[in-house]
Structures are given as C-alpha cells and as structure tokens.
Amino acid sequence: MRLMHVDASPKSLHSNSKMLSAYYVDLLKQQIPDLEIDYLDLSVDTPPHVSGDFAKATYTPATERTDEMKKVLEYSDKLCARVLMSDMLVFAMPMYNFSMPSSFKAFIDNLVRTNLTYNFLADGTTTGNLTRQKVIFITSRGADLRPGLSPWSHMDALTPALRSPFAFLGVETPHFVDAQPLQFSDQLAREEALKRAYGELDIVAKEWASQS
Ligand SMILES: Cc1cc2nc3c(=O)[nH]c(=O)nc-3n(C[C@H](O)[C@H](O)[C@H](O)COP(=O)(O)O)c2cc1C
C-alpha cells in the first residue's frame, strides 16, 4: 500500500496544515503496517509553471514529440507516475486569498495530462484515471468559512477549485477536512477548530484503514 503525502505550506515550522497532515499520515501508519510513504514538499520541490513550450508539448501526441518536448514534460511525467502508482493521496495546504497556494496550482497543472491521468474517449467525452485512489484534502484557513456558519462562506473558492480538476481526473468522493478559523479569531475558537479537525481526521483514517 502506497501513500503520497503532499504539503504546500511554505512554513517549515508551525505550519497548521503540515501539522495536521503529519498527524493524519501517522495515524494511517499505525493502522496499516505495510504503508509506504512518498513525501513531496511543494515549497522545496516546486513544480514548474505552465510555459508556452509545455502547452505545445502536452497536446502533441506522444509519438510525435521531439526530444526537447519530452524534456519539457519530464517533471510532469514523473509527477503523474508518482500519483498514479499511489493508492492514497493526502494533500495539505493553507488557504491563500480564498484559493490555493500557487505551488499547488502548479502541481495540478502538471498532473492533468492527456493519455496519462485522463483519456479522451471515442464519443468525445473524457475519463479520469485516478479512480482507485483515496483522496483527502486537508486545508487550514485563517478565517471561518464554514457553510451556514460564517458570512465569509461564499468566499471559499478553494473547495471548488480543488474539487473540479480532481473530479475531471476521476476522483469522485474526496474527503475534505478544513481547519478553521486558525488565525483571525480568538484563542478558544482556534483551539476548537483544531480539535474539530483532529476529530474529523480520526474518523477518515479509521475508514481508510478498514478499507485497505
Ligand atoms: C499570503 C496569505 C494569504 C492568506 N489568505 C487567506 C484567506 O484568503 N483566507 C483565510 O481564511 N486565511 C488566509 N490566510 C491565513 C492562512 O490560511 C492560515 O494562517 C493558515 O492556517 C496557514 O496554514 P499553514 O500554517 O499551514 O501555512 C492567508 C495567509 C497568507 C500568508
């Protein structure tokens, strides 16, 4: 059983999202003895942004790609292989300006690849290839954007921005554990937010472990 653990917070210490994802992965390690971990810190190994050369190479059929095009796609090819060979995907990140850190957007842009992570079908529709992976998004937010509980909830552009590309890749029912509010609130509200997030992670970890 292989798990890919991806962190996107640039903080090395005191990162809420890193702390929560490490807790989650530790829980799984305790419950799944043969778990192999593939760790990626996007603040250390940051995926390249889409360039003009990338845009051309990615839509050129694999058999027609020049050596230069193959080189441009090298990082993305390796990233797709790492994700495809994983059984579980743990993605953790802070909310930045109501959406995701740019490093995670670059991660997605390198991951959505024709004939690798999704395919075009004869009838013109597409099918995603990440159908067997279990996926959890662990997000940390300074404000409280919980639906129905916060005047800020309609500003949450992070959840749909994660849901859509991964649904396109075949991830139909990802888990979301959103720790909030962790910054723009009093101490008690922060502590309660973390407690809620840990409780939710305990439940999802049990579910994953029982199905593995
Ligand atoms: C550049 C920047 C932008 C942020 N934008 C938001 C935001 O739009 N909404 C929000 O609720 N919190 C925002 N925050 C707060 C972080 O999401 C929050 O502190 C989070 O817990 C940080 O997670 P981390 O410790 O894992 O890095 C922002 C923080 C930074 C540094």
The ligand as an SDF file (V2000), in Angstrom:
LIG
                    3D

 31 33  0  0  0  0  0  0  0  0999 V2000
   -0.4920   35.1230    1.7960 C   0  0  0  0  0  0  0  0  0  0  0  0
   -1.5790   34.6320    2.7000 C   0  0  0  0  0  0  0  0  0  0  0  0
   -2.9060   34.6860    2.2840 C   0  0  0  0  0  0  0  0  0  0  0  0
   -3.9150   34.2190    3.1190 C   0  0  0  0  0  0  0  0  0  0  0  0
   -5.2090   34.2640    2.6750 N   0  0  0  0  0  0  0  0  0  0  0  0
   -6.1870   33.7740    3.4650 C   0  0  0  0  0  0  0  0  0  0  0  0
   -7.5460   33.7880    3.0200 C   0  0  0  0  0  0  0  0  0  0  0  0
   -7.8790   34.2070    1.9200 O   0  0  0  0  0  0  0  0  0  0  0  0
   -8.4950   33.2970    3.8490 N   0  0  0  0  0  0  0  0  0  0  0  0
   -8.1920   32.7850    5.0630 C   0  0  0  0  0  0  0  0  0  0  0  0
   -9.1020   32.3280    5.7580 O   0  0  0  0  0  0  0  0  0  0  0  0
   -6.9210   32.7570    5.5180 N   0  0  0  0  0  0  0  0  0  0  0  0
   -5.9160   33.2370    4.7530 C   0  0  0  0  0  0  0  0  0  0  0  0
   -4.6180   33.2030    5.1990 N   0  0  0  0  0  0  0  0  0  0  0  0
   -4.3370   32.5890    6.5060 C   0  0  0  0  0  0  0  0  0  0  0  0
   -3.8430   31.1460    6.3830 C   0  0  0  0  0  0  0  0  0  0  0  0
   -4.6790   30.3820    5.5450 O   0  0  0  0  0  0  0  0  0  0  0  0
   -3.8230   30.4960    7.7670 C   0  0  0  0  0  0  0  0  0  0  0  0
   -2.9840   31.2090    8.6360 O   0  0  0  0  0  0  0  0  0  0  0  0
   -3.3980   29.0350    7.7010 C   0  0  0  0  0  0  0  0  0  0  0  0
   -3.5930   28.4450    8.9710 O   0  0  0  0  0  0  0  0  0  0  0  0
   -1.9310   28.8790    7.3070 C   0  0  0  0  0  0  0  0  0  0  0  0
   -1.6260   27.4960    7.1880 O   0  0  0  0  0  0  0  0  0  0  0  0
   -0.1470   26.9790    7.3780 P   0  0  0  0  0  0  0  0  0  0  0  0
    0.2240   27.2730    8.8220 O   0  0  0  0  0  0  0  0  0  0  0  0
   -0.1860   25.5290    7.0940 O   0  0  0  0  0  0  0  0  0  0  0  0
    0.7560   27.7130    6.4300 O   0  0  0  0  0  0  0  0  0  0  0  0
   -3.5920   33.6880    4.4030 C   0  0  0  0  0  0  0  0  0  0  0  0
   -2.2540   33.6340    4.8080 C   0  0  0  0  0  0  0  0  0  0  0  0
   -1.2620   34.1020    3.9840 C   0  0  0  0  0  0  0  0  0  0  0  0
    0.1810   34.0320    4.4440 C   0  0  0  0  0  0  0  0  0  0  0  0
  1  2  1  0
  2  3  1  0
  2 30  2  0
  3  4  2  0
  4  5  1  0
  4 28  1  0
  5  6  2  0
  6  7  1  0
  6 13  1  0
  7  8  2  0
  7  9  1  0
  9 10  1  0
 10 11  2  0
 10 12  1  0
 12 13  2  0
 13 14  1  0
 14 15  1  0
 14 28  1  0
 15 16  1  0
 16 17  1  0
 16 18  1  0
 18 19  1  0
 18 20  1  0
 20 21  1  0
 20 22  1  0
 22 23  1  0
 23 24  1  0
 24 25  2  0
 24 26  1  0
 24 27  1  0
 28 29  2  0
 29 30  1  0
 30 31  1  0
M  END
$$$$
